[in-house]
Amino acid sequence: MTVPLKDYTLFTPYKLSESLELKNRIVMSPLTRARCDPVTHEAGPMQVEYYSQRAGAGLIITEAVAISVQGFGWYGAPCLYTEAHRDSWKPVVEAVHAKDNVEADEQVPEEVSVSRLTKQRREEELPEEKHQDLAQIMRSYVKQRDLAVVTTLKRSPQ
């Protein structure tokens, strides 16, 4: 017996929260593609194309972003600690929403601590954490969250 694709639960709406219903149950996991500008670390036309091609997913979890200069650790990855970084993601969000999708989200990557890397990206002994370092990391996350909230504008009701 053959079941039409439209009858699969995967393609039915899913209420993720009180304020967010996905058009289907397909979720695109975060995939860092090393396509951001290697100097400015801003999103560009390649991200617009990449994510808009995948706008059929019910939810897109965008790639990991560095939240500070100290948090950057891989080539071609995006950052989100300046207004320029934030603004570079707006065309991506708009392109995905134009294809009738839901908003993007962010996920914190599990990376090797940048304090353990030399300029050649080799692991070294991890220095002792200092309270002021932790406070700065927390401030960086708060700033990144605030920038991300502005970038991932909610879709207007139709």
Helices and strands as residue ranges (DSSP letters): G 5-7, G 9-11, E 14-17, E 20-22, E 27-28, H 45-53, E 59-60, H 83-98, G 114-116, H 131-151
